[in-house]
């Protein structure tokens, strides 16, 4: 999982890939974090 900062909007987002139970590869993207990179990663682990 990687956290990035969108420089145009000034928000953080997280992007990660996984294989679901059917074997299909899926990419997930969550946006809208205002905090630092560590806060974003902690939010995703909850």
N, C-alpha and C positions, 0 to 999 in steps of 0.2 A: 504494500500500500504506500502510495506517495502523496504528499501534500504539496500543493503549488499555490502561488499567489497570482491572481489575475491582475496584471498591472493596469489595465484599462478601467476596471471596476473597483479595484482595491480590496477584493474579498479573497478568502482562501477557499480552495476546493480540494477534494480528495478523489483520487482515481485508483481503482483496483480491478483486477481480473480474477475470475474464479471459474471452476468447472462445477456445474450444478449436478443434481442427482441423476439426470438423464444422460450426462456426458457432454452436454453442450457447453462451449466456452462462452462466458458472459463477461461484459465489462460494465462496471457500476461507477457512477459519477455522482458525488454529492457536493453541492455548492452552497454558499451563503454563510460561511464562517467568517466572523470578524476578528477572531483572535489569532494568536501566534500559531506556528506550525505544531508545537507540542500540545497545545490545547485542542487542535483539530484531531490529532492522533488519539488523544485521551478520550475525546468524544466518540470516536469510532469504535473504541474498545469496550464501551459500556453496553 
